[in-house]
Amino acid sequence: MSAPRIRDDRLRPSTPLWPVYEFAEADYCYGVGSIRLRVTRVDRSKPIPHDGDTWFGVRGVVVDRAGHAGEVREMLIRAGRLPVPPACKRPRLRVLRSAPV
């Protein structure tokens, strides 16, 4: 579980923002050419054996060369090519004191 954050006057759970990764045609299933993807979810609980290797189900947003977000896709990506997820930053909590200590 990640730390909550306040945005638009609402308390929302914090989720790390993955950078955009480029996967070659051989590193993902059911596509032609390389793909640029901002990964939003990796299902590491269910590894899938395919073509003698381990693959994971991934959901992400396709990003074009100009950096514009496109459609959401779900695909299989080779486990060895998946990056490690970014760490969630914990908010710094400060104690507010009305009287000096």
FIFIKE-755074 format. One record per residue (C-alpha): x negated, y negated, z; residue in three letters. Coordinates in pm, whole numbers, plus 32768, in hexadecimal, padded with zeros to 4 digits. Each point is the difference from the previous one (the first is absolute). Last residue first. Layout:
N
- X|Y|Z|ALA
...
***
This chain:
101
- 7C37|771B|8940|VAL
- 808F|7ECA|7F60|PRO
- 817C|7FE9|7FF8|ALA
- 80E0|802B|7ED0|SER
- 7F48|8130|7F86|ARG
- 8036|8097|7EAA|LEU
- 7F50|814C|7FDD|VAL
- 7F88|8037|7EA0|ARG
- 804A|812B|7F26|LEU
- 7F2C|8026|7ECC|ARG
- 80CC|80B3|7EFD|PRO
- 7F8B|8159|7F99|ARG
- 7F85|801F|7E9F|LYS
- 8081|8131|7F4E|CYS
- 7EE4|80C4|7F64|ALA
- 7FF4|802B|7E8A|PRO
- 805D|8158|7F7A|PRO
- 7EDF|80DE|7F90|VAL
- 7FF1|800E|7E87|PRO
- 8097|8118|7F31|LEU
- 7F13|808A|7EF8|ARG
- 7FA7|8144|80B6|GLY
- 816E|804E|803F|ALA
- 8059|7FFB|7E8C|ARG
- 8135|7F2B|7FC8|ILE
- 8162|807E|7FCA|LEU
- 80FE|7EFD|7F98|MET
- 8112|7F16|8075|GLU
- 8023|7EB9|7F4A|ARG
- 8082|7EA4|8056|VAL
- 8010|7F19|7ED4|GLU
- 7F2F|7ECD|7FC3|GLY
- 7F2D|7F18|80D4|ALA
- 7F3C|7EF5|7F47|HIS
- 7E86|8001|802E|GLY
- 7FA3|7F96|7E9D|ALA
- 7F80|8160|7FB5|ARG
- 8151|8099|805C|ASP
- 8066|807F|8157|VAL
- 80D3|813B|802E|VAL
- 809E|800C|8159|VAL
- 7FC9|8136|80D1|GLY
- 8081|814C|807F|ARG
- 7F0E|8121|8027|VAL
- 8034|8177|801B|GLY
- 7EB5|80A4|8053|PHE
- 7F20|80E8|7F34|TRP
- 7F13|811B|805C|THR
- 7F38|80A8|7EEA|ASP
- 800D|8143|7F35|GLY
- 80E7|7F6B|7EF6|ASP
- 8107|7FA8|8107|HIS
- 8010|8049|8177|PRO
- 80EA|7F03|80A6|ILE
- 7FAC|7F6D|8154|PRO
- 8138|7FB7|80D0|LYS
- 7FB6|7F34|8139|SER
- 7F25|7F0B|7F40|ARG
- 812F|7F59|7F63|ASP
- 7F5D|7EBE|7F89|VAL
- 80CA|7EBF|8000|ARG
- 7FDB|7E9E|7F76|THR
- 7EDE|802A|7F0E|VAL
- 7FBE|7ED4|7F22|ARG
- 7FC3|80A9|7EB1|LEU
- 7F34|7FC2|7EC7|ARG
- 802A|8122|7F0C|ILE
- 7F0F|80A6|7F0D|SER
- 807D|809F|7EC2|GLY
- 812F|80E1|7FCF|VAL
- 80D5|8074|8123|GLY
- 8081|8139|80A6|TYR
- 7F08|8047|8111|CYS
- 7EF2|7F24|8093|TYR
- 7E84|8014|800E|ASP
- 7FC0|8075|7E99|ALA
- 80A7|7EC8|7F70|GLU
- 7F17|7F23|80CA|ALA
- 8080|7F50|8137|PHE
- 7FD4|7E8C|803B|GLU
- 8039|7F7F|815D|TYR
- 80B1|7EC2|8070|VAL
- 7FCB|7FA5|816E|PRO
- 80DC|8092|810F|TRP
- 80C2|7F12|80DB|LEU
- 8019|808C|8160|PRO
- 815A|800C|8098|THR
- 806E|7F31|812A|SER
- 815A|8044|8085|PRO
- 80ED|7ED9|7FEA|ARG
- 807C|7F07|8103|LEU
- 80C9|7EF6|7F50|ARG
- 7FCF|7E88|7FEB|ASP
- 7F93|8020|7E93|ASP
- 7EDA|80D5|8071|ARG
- 7FAE|8072|8161|ILE
- 7F1A|8129|8023|ARG
- 801C|8158|80A0|PRO
- 7ED1|80E0|8038|ALA
- 7FED|8142|7F3B|SER
- 8086|8152|8054|MET
***
